[in-house]
Every structure is written in structure tokens, then in C-alpha cells.
């Protein structure tokens, strides 16, 4: 499945993983009333309207910029634009297709996420 993320007059697409959390996330789309903001120096975050299932979660590897993750303890999306390491509660939902440069724009913006196929 693919999604489209739009904020700050920019659009990115991402391909979702085939896992229970990613399917739960896709089931709640479209989402038009979210906000995306900076967190730390390597990610943007956005809080979802409800928590996602954690079924099938666990450690993963090959972490890299462009990953779309869910941080279960806080109930937020984490979109990484710089290096990071897996930590307890982090579930990879998918990866940005192509450039993740829009995530590097500093600031807080309205965010919409739609399923595109």
C-alpha cells in the first residue's frame, strides 16, 4: 500500500510495510487534521487520533533516514530524516519513496495523509 503525506505545500509518498500496525494505520486513512512538528534533530512527529495495534512488533534493523515509524508509548508517527537506532516501542510502518527532503523543513505544519493505493 502507498500513502501520500502533504504539509508545507510539499508532498511525499511512502510504501507501507505488510505488518499489523501498518494495516491498522492504513485503515484510519484519510487523516486531514494532523500537525507535524520537529522532534530532536532527526525526525518529525505527528500524533494520531488513536493508538495503533502493536501486534507483531519487535526489533528491526536497517534503520535509515526516510523510515516512517510508529512510537507506541506516545501514540505518534515518527518520520526520520537523519540517522536513528531502533528503540523499545518503535514500529516501522514503511519508508518514504524517493526524497525525504521535505522532512528537513523546520517548523510546525498542518499534515494530511491519504491512501493512494
Helices and strands as residue ranges (DSSP letters): E 2-7, E 10-16, H 20-27, E 31-39, E 43-47, E 67-71, E 76-80, E 90-97, G 101-104, E 109-115
